[in-house]
């Protein structure tokens, strides 16, 4: 197995032919950029759909197949409002009619207004005027595909803008304007994240490495990983549906893991050079140790992120696909491009500082009893934790549990227009919701599949009567039949937005009570569809798949860590500790965003719900990233333990050897995630905040306190592997390190509980 996973051979091969490796990556980078520039723009979608065919989608499919003329058009709702004039004033009418004429001049746009509807005796005319008669609606529809309509929306917006002013608000809200607002805000948030995250990351890298050139290597790796992953996404988007949010995901994860992976490899290389090891040999040792840890860490991250691919929705599969792609590319580049760059740079990597020749070995002399603690902060921290492990463990767990408690109040939902930053489309939505009811934007549709006849028509009458008596509905329209007389459609408008809890309750009542009572034994099937029903089905999918994803990620992570460290205790404690950090992140997210504690101070939106996809997304990402640090820390601990068999000493050595690096890597991740949290979309604020908090807790309380405290208390039990599992392959996260300067002893055998472990060495 070790020959199959020989990262040392790959590192040495890359170092022997560095220009060839660099040239290959440059070609891939350029081709990826071309693919992204020419194929990505029109391939991504803002639509979210589900692949498990829920009731809402079955209803849409029936309409598209047998009543295509009633399929929802691409709609916009234009609002004209004046604080002083009413719809009865000639000046108000003149503005409306001028706007109507200009909007109709846009190709493919159909539109009507209150005045025309009233003149034609249309009963819907009254519903187009607000109760105070200071506002009116102009329903508009765009012909053709979503892409064609989006191409005409700019002209539509310009026609609207020409009629604003003189005390009149002329605004629009609907499919196109909302999509455009979300897309432009997402792009702006991505730019904000890059402007904040990259400079801070560079400063931290310079501080960690103490040199400029070496700080550039992780950034190069991150840029290459992001560009190649986006290029691959552009190719995949030609054959599968991918959400436009995937670019934000790739950038966020690519910056985080790309910088981290290069950081650990480069630091190990420089450590070996300081010991006097020749350049090529130092690259090989880094390849056999840090690169190997990167490989297994990357596999762990990919397994965790793969959990999102299980959920039958395009948004989860898009985010999971983007994250997996960028992690895979980052690992491949770490194993090949980084060694090649190190070979080319040599000691110039330390410019402008000179490389120190030799430093004291990181490990204690073999005849020393117990751990040796270095001077400085991490030495003092290690000493404190290792000498008081029980107190440290209890205190850290108590803090994390306290942070986790608000999680039990978490309410999941979906962000609507109301979550957008201040803009014309948000203003239009606010006016619509206040004066008419936002339910107009997402009407509820009941599709009745049955032959027209007395029983079915009686059921339709009972259905309409029940909806009219329900206070959550503003209006309900008479049924519309298709030409064949075998499909009917009833449309109703809610009084509230399609993304509120009350709207979901109304859908549940329709499905569970109203529809069954209306049709009883009638020979028909009634399906509730529309935007609100779709949202309700999406939430049900997320709720149903969450425990499955949790079990999948936890099970695969346990199995991988079991194979890597040949211990059942290590993966069990790793999973328990990572769940603590995830729970704390959930709790703090609820505290800030739902309860509003500190939200104004931090510049965040207070929201009634947490975006439905965020908790499970955070779980997959955080579990993967947390395992990053765990693998790097444990690999150094196991490396020393395999040489000495002394648990406490190995824990102290591993903690002190990796603390500075893990802290630097965590600060870089936090900077990247904070950049996203400072954006304007509530969903990205929640994601960025949750990730930043979890990484901070992971690098401080988890990695620096709980892991060493737990391992100190468990002693040699950390490495317990039942005899009946002895057949498992030994992947070995760390390879031999002959040049480390420490004397070599036989590798410690796997621990078995009988006879009882000798505690003297610990």
QUIWOJO-V415204 format. One record per residue. N is the residue number from 0. RES is the residue in one small letter. BURIAL is I if it has 24 or more other C-alpha atoms within 12 Angstrom, else O. Layout:
# QUIWOJO-V415204
n=N res=RES burial=BURIAL
n=N res=RES burial=BURIAL
This chain:
# QUIWOJO-V415204
n=0 res=x burial=O
n=1 res=x burial=O
n=2 res=x burial=O
n=3 res=x burial=O
n=4 res=x burial=I
n=5 res=x burial=I
n=6 res=x burial=I
n=7 res=x burial=I
n=8 res=x burial=I
n=9 res=x burial=I
n=10 res=x burial=I
n=11 res=x burial=I
n=12 res=x burial=I
n=13 res=x burial=I
n=14 res=x burial=I
n=15 res=x burial=I
n=16 res=x burial=O
n=17 res=x burial=I
n=18 res=x burial=O
n=19 res=x burial=O
n=20 res=x burial=I
n=21 res=x burial=I
n=22 res=x burial=O
n=23 res=x burial=O
n=24 res=x burial=I
n=25 res=x burial=O
n=26 res=x burial=O
n=27 res=x burial=I
n=28 res=x burial=I
n=29 res=x burial=O
n=30 res=x burial=I
n=31 res=x burial=I
n=32 res=x burial=I
n=33 res=x burial=O
n=34 res=x burial=I
n=35 res=x burial=I
n=36 res=x burial=O
n=37 res=x burial=O
n=38 res=x burial=O
n=39 res=x burial=I
n=40 res=x burial=I
n=41 res=x burial=O
n=42 res=x burial=I
n=43 res=x burial=I
n=44 res=x burial=I
n=45 res=x burial=I
n=46 res=x burial=I
n=47 res=x burial=I
n=48 res=x burial=I
n=49 res=x burial=I
n=50 res=x burial=O
n=51 res=x burial=O
n=52 res=x burial=O
n=53 res=x burial=I
n=54 res=x burial=I
n=55 res=x burial=I
n=56 res=x burial=I
n=57 res=x burial=I
n=58 res=x burial=I
n=59 res=x burial=I
n=60 res=x burial=O
n=61 res=x burial=I
n=62 res=x burial=I
n=63 res=x burial=O
n=64 res=x burial=O
n=65 res=x burial=I
n=66 res=x burial=I
n=67 res=x burial=O
n=68 res=x burial=O
n=69 res=x burial=I
n=70 res=x burial=I
n=71 res=x burial=I
n=72 res=x burial=I
n=73 res=x burial=I
n=74 res=x burial=I
n=75 res=x burial=I
n=76 res=x burial=I
n=77 res=x burial=I
n=78 res=x burial=I
n=79 res=x burial=I
n=80 res=x burial=I
n=81 res=x burial=I
n=82 res=x burial=O
n=83 res=x burial=O
n=84 res=x burial=I
n=85 res=x burial=I
n=86 res=x burial=I
n=87 res=x burial=O
n=88 res=x burial=O
n=89 res=x burial=O
n=90 res=x burial=O
n=91 res=x burial=I
n=92 res=x burial=I
n=93 res=x burial=O
n=94 res=x burial=I
n=95 res=x burial=I
n=96 res=x burial=I
n=97 res=x burial=O
n=98 res=x burial=I
n=99 res=x burial=I
n=100 res=x burial=O
n=101 res=x burial=I
n=102 res=x burial=I
n=103 res=x burial=I
n=104 res=x burial=O
n=105 res=x burial=I
n=106 res=x burial=O
n=107 res=x burial=I
n=108 res=x burial=I
n=109 res=x burial=I
n=110 res=x burial=I
n=111 res=x burial=I
n=112 res=x burial=I
n=113 res=x burial=I
n=114 res=x burial=I
n=115 res=x burial=O
n=116 res=x burial=O
n=117 res=x burial=O
n=118 res=x burial=O
n=119 res=x burial=O
n=120 res=x burial=O
n=121 res=x burial=O
n=122 res=x burial=O
n=123 res=x burial=O
n=124 res=x burial=O
n=125 res=x burial=O
n=126 res=x burial=I
n=127 res=x burial=I
n=128 res=x burial=I
n=129 res=x burial=I
n=130 res=x burial=O
n=131 res=x burial=O
n=132 res=x burial=I
n=133 res=x burial=I
n=134 res=x burial=I
n=135 res=x burial=I
n=136 res=x burial=I
n=137 res=x burial=I
n=138 res=x burial=I
n=139 res=x burial=I
n=140 res=x burial=I
n=141 res=x burial=I
n=142 res=x burial=I
n=143 res=x burial=O
n=144 res=x burial=O
n=145 res=x burial=I
n=146 res=x burial=O
n=147 res=x burial=O
n=148 res=x burial=I
n=149 res=x burial=I
n=150 res=x burial=O
n=151 res=x burial=I
n=152 res=x burial=I
n=153 res=x burial=O
n=154 res=x burial=O
n=155 res=x burial=I
n=156 res=x burial=I
n=157 res=x burial=O
n=158 res=x burial=I
n=159 res=x burial=I
n=160 res=x burial=O
n=161 res=x burial=O
n=162 res=x burial=I
n=163 res=x burial=I
n=164 res=x burial=O
n=165 res=x burial=O
n=166 res=x burial=O
n=167 res=x burial=I
n=168 res=x burial=I
n=169 res=x burial=I
n=170 res=x burial=I
n=171 res=x burial=I
n=172 res=x burial=I
n=173 res=x burial=I
n=174 res=x burial=I
n=175 res=x burial=I
n=176 res=x burial=I
n=177 res=x burial=I
n=178 res=x burial=I
n=179 res=x burial=I
n=180 res=x burial=I
n=181 res=x burial=I
n=182 res=x burial=I
n=183 res=x burial=O
n=184 res=x burial=I
n=185 res=x burial=I
n=186 res=x burial=I
n=187 res=x burial=O
n=188 res=x burial=I
n=189 res=x burial=I
n=190 res=x burial=I
n=191 res=x burial=I
n=192 res=x burial=I
n=193 res=x burial=I
n=194 res=x burial=O
n=195 res=x burial=I
n=196 res=x burial=I
n=197 res=x burial=I
n=198 res=x burial=O
n=199 res=x burial=I
n=200 res=x burial=I
n=201 res=x burial=I
n=202 res=x burial=I
n=203 res=x burial=I
n=204 res=x burial=I
n=205 res=x burial=I
n=206 res=x burial=O
n=207 res=x burial=I
n=208 res=x burial=I
n=209 res=x burial=I
n=210 res=x burial=I
n=211 res=x burial=I
n=212 res=x burial=I
n=213 res=x burial=I
n=214 res=x burial=I
n=215 res=x burial=I
n=216 res=x burial=I
n=217 res=x burial=I
n=218 res=x burial=I
n=219 res=x burial=I
n=220 res=x burial=I
n=221 res=x burial=I
n=222 res=x burial=I
n=223 res=x burial=I
n=224 res=x burial=I
n=225 res=x burial=I
n=226 res=x burial=I
n=227 res=x burial=I
n=228 res=x burial=I
n=229 res=x burial=I
n=230 res=x burial=I
n=231 res=x burial=I
n=232 res=x burial=I
n=233 res=x burial=I
n=234 res=x burial=I
n=235 res=x burial=I
n=236 res=x burial=I
n=237 res=x burial=O
n=238 res=x burial=O
n=239 res=x burial=O
n=240 res=x burial=I
n=241 res=x burial=I
n=242 res=x burial=I
n=243 res=x burial=I
n=244 res=x burial=I
n=245 res=x burial=I
n=246 res=x burial=I
n=247 res=x burial=I
n=248 res=x burial=I
n=249 res=x burial=I
n=250 res=x burial=I
n=251 res=x burial=I
n=252 res=x burial=I
n=253 res=x burial=I
n=254 res=x burial=I
n=255 res=x burial=I
n=256 res=x burial=I
n=257 res=x burial=I
n=258 res=x burial=I
n=259 res=x burial=I
n=260 res=x burial=I
n=261 res=x burial=I
n=262 res=x burial=I
n=263 res=x burial=I
n=264 res=x burial=I
n=265 res=x burial=I
n=266 res=x burial=I
n=267 res=x burial=I
n=268 res=x burial=I
n=269 res=x burial=I
n=270 res=x burial=I
n=271 res=x burial=I
n=272 res=x burial=I
n=273 res=x burial=I
n=274 res=x burial=I
n=275 res=x burial=I
n=276 res=x burial=I
n=277 res=x burial=O
n=278 res=x burial=I
n=279 res=x burial=I
n=280 res=x burial=I
n=281 res=x burial=I
n=282 res=x burial=I
n=283 res=x burial=I
n=284 res=x burial=I
n=285 res=x burial=I
n=286 res=x burial=I
n=287 res=x burial=I
n=288 res=x burial=I
n=289 res=x burial=I
n=290 res=x burial=I
n=291 res=x burial=I
n=292 res=x burial=I
n=293 res=x burial=I
n=294 res=x burial=I
n=295 res=x burial=I
n=296 res=x burial=I
n=297 res=x burial=I
n=298 res=x burial=I
n=299 res=x burial=I
n=300 res=x burial=I
n=301 res=x burial=I
n=302 res=x burial=I
n=303 res=x burial=I
n=304 res=x burial=I
n=305 res=x burial=I
n=306 res=x burial=I
n=307 res=x burial=I
n=308 res=x burial=I
n=309 res=x burial=I
n=310 res=x burial=I
n=311 res=x burial=I
n=312 res=x burial=I
n=313 res=x burial=I
n=314 res=x burial=I
n=315 res=x burial=I
n=316 res=x burial=I
n=317 res=x burial=I
n=318 res=x burial=I
n=319 res=x burial=I
n=320 res=x burial=I
n=321 res=x burial=I
n=322 res=x burial=I
n=323 res=x burial=I
n=324 res=x burial=I
n=325 res=x burial=I
n=326 res=x burial=I
n=327 res=x burial=I
n=328 res=x burial=I
n=329 res=x burial=I
n=330 res=x burial=I
n=331 res=x burial=I
n=332 res=x burial=I
n=333 res=x burial=I
n=334 res=x burial=I
n=335 res=x burial=I
n=336 res=x burial=I
n=337 res=x burial=I
n=338 res=x burial=I
n=339 res=x burial=I
n=340 res=x burial=I
n=341 res=x burial=I
n=342 res=x burial=I
n=343 res=x burial=I
n=344 res=x burial=I
n=345 res=x burial=I
n=346 res=x burial=I
n=347 res=x burial=O
n=348 res=x burial=I
n=349 res=x burial=I
n=350 res=x burial=O
n=351 res=x burial=O
n=352 res=x burial=O
n=353 res=x burial=O
n=354 res=x burial=I
n=355 res=x burial=O
n=356 res=x burial=O
n=357 res=x burial=O
n=358 res=x burial=O
n=359 res=x burial=O
n=360 res=x burial=O
n=361 res=x burial=I
n=362 res=x burial=I
n=363 res=x burial=I
n=364 res=x burial=O
n=365 res=x burial=I
n=366 res=x burial=O
n=367 res=x burial=O
n=368 res=x burial=O
n=369 res=x burial=I
n=370 res=x burial=I
n=371 res=x burial=I
n=372 res=x burial=I
n=373 res=x burial=I
n=374 res=x burial=O
n=375 res=x burial=O
n=376 res=x burial=O
n=377 res=x burial=I
n=378 res=x burial=I
n=379 res=x burial=O
n=380 res=x burial=I
n=381 res=x burial=I
n=382 res=x burial=I
n=383 res=x burial=O
n=384 res=x burial=I
n=385 res=x burial=I
n=386 res=x burial=I
n=387 res=x burial=O
n=388 res=x burial=I
n=389 res=x burial=O
n=390 res=x burial=O
n=391 res=x burial=I
n=392 res=x burial=I
n=393 res=x burial=O
n=394 res=x burial=O
n=395 res=x burial=I
n=396 res=x burial=I
n=397 res=x burial=O
n=398 res=x burial=I
n=399 res=x burial=I
n=400 res=x burial=I
n=401 res=x burial=O
n=402 res=x burial=I
n=403 res=x burial=I
n=404 res=x burial=O
n=405 res=x burial=I
n=406 res=x burial=I
n=407 res=x burial=O
n=408 res=x burial=O
n=409 res=x burial=I
n=410 res=x burial=I
n=411 res=x burial=I
n=412 res=x burial=I
n=413 res=x burial=I
n=414 res=x burial=I
n=415 res=x burial=I
n=416 res=x burial=I
n=417 res=x burial=I
n=418 res=x burial=I
n=419 res=x burial=I
n=420 res=x burial=I
n=421 res=x burial=O
n=422 res=x burial=I
n=423 res=x burial=I
n=424 res=x burial=I
n=425 res=x burial=I
n=426 res=x burial=I
n=427 res=x burial=I
n=428 res=x burial=I
n=429 res=x burial=I
n=430 res=x burial=I
n=431 res=x burial=I
n=432 res=x burial=I
n=433 res=x burial=O
n=434 res=x burial=I
n=435 res=x burial=I
n=436 res=x burial=I
n=437 res=x burial=I
n=438 res=x burial=I
n=439 res=x burial=I
n=440 res=x burial=I
n=441 res=x burial=I
n=442 res=x burial=I
n=443 res=x burial=I
n=444 res=x burial=I
n=445 res=x burial=I
n=446 res=x burial=I
n=447 res=x burial=I
n=448 res=x burial=I
n=449 res=x burial=I
n=450 res=x burial=O
n=451 res=x burial=I
n=452 res=x burial=O
n=453 res=x burial=O
n=454 res=x burial=O
n=455 res=x burial=I
n=456 res=x burial=I
n=457 res=x burial=O
n=458 res=x burial=I
n=459 res=x burial=I
n=460 res=x burial=I
n=461 res=x burial=I
n=462 res=x burial=I
n=463 res=x burial=I
n=464 res=x burial=I
n=465 res=x burial=I
n=466 res=x burial=I
n=467 res=x burial=O
n=468 res=x burial=O
n=469 res=x burial=I
n=470 res=x burial=O
n=471 res=x burial=I
n=472 res=x burial=I
n=473 res=x burial=I
n=474 res=x burial=I
n=475 res=x burial=I
n=476 res=x burial=I
n=477 res=x burial=O
n=478 res=x burial=I
n=479 res=x burial=I
n=480 res=x burial=I
n=481 res=x burial=I
n=482 res=x burial=O
n=483 res=x burial=O
n=484 res=x burial=O
n=485 res=x burial=I
n=486 res=x burial=I
n=487 res=x burial=I
n=488 res=x burial=I
n=489 res=x burial=I
n=490 res=x burial=I
n=491 res=x burial=I
n=492 res=x burial=I
n=493 res=x burial=I
n=494 res=x burial=I
n=495 res=x burial=I
n=496 res=x burial=I
n=497 res=x burial=I
n=498 res=x burial=I
n=499 res=x burial=I
n=500 res=x burial=I
n=501 res=x burial=O
n=502 res=x burial=I
n=503 res=x burial=I
n=504 res=x burial=I
n=505 res=x burial=I
n=506 res=x burial=I
n=507 res=x burial=I
n=508 res=x burial=I
n=509 res=x burial=I
n=510 res=x burial=I
n=511 res=x burial=O
n=512 res=x burial=O
n=513 res=x burial=I
n=514 res=x burial=I
n=515 res=x burial=I
n=516 res=x burial=I
n=517 res=x burial=I
n=518 res=x burial=I
n=519 res=x burial=O
n=520 res=x burial=O
n=521 res=x burial=I
n=522 res=x burial=O
n=523 res=x burial=I
n=524 res=x burial=I
n=525 res=x burial=I
n=526 res=x burial=I
n=527 res=x burial=I
n=528 res=x burial=I
n=529 res=x burial=I
n=530 res=x burial=I
n=531 res=x burial=I
n=532 res=x burial=I
n=533 res=x burial=I
n=534 res=x burial=I
n=535 res=x burial=I
n=536 res=x burial=I
n=537 res=x burial=I
n=538 res=x burial=I
n=539 res=x burial=I
n=540 res=x burial=I
n=541 res=x burial=I
n=542 res=x burial=O
n=543 res=x burial=O
n=544 res=x burial=I
n=545 res=x burial=I
n=546 res=x burial=O
n=547 res=x burial=O
n=548 res=x burial=I
n=549 res=x burial=I
n=550 res=x burial=O
n=551 res=x burial=I
n=552 res=x burial=I
n=553 res=x burial=I
n=554 res=x burial=O
n=555 res=x burial=I
n=556 res=x burial=I
n=557 res=x burial=I
n=558 res=x burial=I
n=559 res=x burial=I
n=560 res=x burial=I
n=561 res=x burial=I
n=562 res=x burial=I
n=563 res=x burial=I
n=564 res=x burial=I
n=565 res=x burial=I
n=566 res=x burial=I
n=567 res=x burial=I
n=568 res=x burial=I
n=569 res=x burial=I
n=570 res=x burial=I
n=571 res=x burial=I
n=572 res=x burial=I
n=573 res=x burial=I
n=574 res=x burial=I
n=575 res=x burial=I
n=576 res=x burial=I
n=577 res=x burial=I
n=578 res=x burial=I
n=579 res=x burial=I
n=580 res=x burial=I
n=581 res=x burial=I
n=582 res=x burial=I
n=583 res=x burial=I
n=584 res=x burial=I
n=585 res=x burial=I
n=586 res=x burial=I
n=587 res=x burial=I
n=588 res=x burial=I
n=589 res=x burial=I
n=590 res=x burial=I
n=591 res=x burial=I
n=592 res=x burial=I
n=593 res=x burial=I
n=594 res=x burial=I
n=595 res=x burial=O
n=596 res=x burial=O
n=597 res=x burial=O
n=598 res=x burial=I
n=599 res=x burial=O
n=600 res=x burial=O
n=601 res=x burial=O
n=602 res=x burial=O
n=603 res=x burial=I
n=604 res=x burial=I
n=605 res=x burial=I
n=606 res=x burial=I
n=607 res=x burial=I
n=608 res=x burial=I
n=609 res=x burial=I
n=610 res=x burial=I
n=611 res=x burial=I
n=612 res=x burial=I
n=613 res=x burial=I
n=614 res=x burial=I
n=615 res=x burial=I
n=616 res=x burial=I
n=617 res=x burial=I
n=618 res=x burial=I
n=619 res=x burial=I
n=620 res=x burial=I
n=621 res=x burial=I
n=622 res=x burial=I
n=623 res=x burial=I
n=624 res=x burial=I
n=625 res=x burial=I
n=626 res=x burial=I
n=627 res=x burial=I
n=628 res=x burial=I
n=629 res=x burial=I
n=630 res=x burial=I
n=631 res=x burial=I
n=632 res=x burial=I
n=633 res=x burial=I
n=634 res=x burial=I
n=635 res=x burial=I
n=636 res=x burial=I
n=637 res=x burial=I
n=638 res=x burial=I
n=639 res=x burial=I
n=640 res=x burial=I
n=641 res=x burial=I
n=642 res=x burial=I
n=643 res=x burial=I
n=644 res=x burial=I
n=645 res=x burial=I
n=646 res=x burial=I
n=647 res=x burial=I
n=648 res=x burial=I
n=649 res=x burial=I
n=650 res=x burial=I
n=651 res=x burial=I
n=652 res=x burial=I
n=653 res=x burial=I
n=654 res=x burial=I
n=655 res=x burial=I
n=656 res=x burial=I
n=657 res=x burial=I
n=658 res=x burial=I
n=659 res=x burial=I
n=660 res=x burial=I
n=661 res=x burial=I
n=662 res=x burial=I
n=663 res=x burial=I
n=664 res=x burial=I
n=665 res=x burial=I
n=666 res=x burial=I
n=667 res=x burial=I
n=668 res=x burial=I
n=669 res=x burial=I
n=670 res=x burial=I
n=671 res=x burial=I
n=672 res=x burial=I
n=673 res=x burial=I
n=674 res=x burial=I
n=675 res=x burial=I
n=676 res=x burial=I
n=677 res=x burial=I
n=678 res=x burial=I
n=679 res=x burial=I
n=680 res=x burial=I
n=681 res=x burial=I
n=682 res=x burial=I
n=683 res=x burial=I
n=684 res=x burial=I
n=685 res=x burial=I
n=686 res=x burial=I
n=687 res=x burial=I
n=688 res=x burial=I
n=689 res=x burial=I
n=690 res=x burial=I
n=691 res=x burial=I
n=692 res=x burial=I
n=693 res=x burial=I
n=694 res=x burial=I
n=695 res=x burial=I
n=696 res=x burial=I
n=697 res=x burial=I
n=698 res=x burial=I
n=699 res=x burial=I
n=700 res=x burial=I
n=701 res=x burial=I
n=702 res=x burial=I
n=703 res=x burial=I
n=704 res=x burial=I
n=705 res=x burial=I
n=706 res=x burial=I
n=707 res=x burial=I
n=708 res=x burial=I
n=709 res=x burial=I
n=710 res=x burial=I
n=711 res=x burial=I
n=712 res=x burial=I
n=713 res=x burial=I
n=714 res=x burial=I
n=715 res=x burial=I
n=716 res=x burial=I
n=717 res=x burial=I
n=718 res=x burial=I
n=719 res=x burial=I
n=720 res=x burial=I
n=721 res=x burial=O
n=722 res=x burial=O
n=723 res=x burial=O
n=724 res=x burial=O
n=725 res=x burial=O
n=726 res=x burial=O
n=727 res=x burial=O
n=728 res=x burial=O
n=729 res=x burial=I
n=730 res=x burial=I
n=731 res=x burial=I
n=732 res=x burial=I
n=733 res=x burial=I
n=734 res=x burial=I
n=735 res=x burial=I
n=736 res=x burial=I
n=737 res=x burial=O
n=738 res=x burial=O
n=739 res=x burial=I
n=740 res=x burial=O
n=741 res=x burial=O
n=742 res=x burial=O
n=743 res=x burial=O
n=744 res=x burial=O
n=745 res=x burial=O
n=746 res=x burial=O
n=747 res=x burial=O
n=748 res=x burial=O
n=749 res=x burial=I
n=750 res=x burial=I
n=751 res=x burial=I
n=752 res=x burial=O
n=753 res=x burial=O
n=754 res=x burial=O
n=755 res=x burial=O
n=756 res=x burial=O
n=757 res=x burial=O
n=758 res=x burial=O
n=759 res=x burial=O
n=760 res=x burial=O
n=761 res=x burial=I
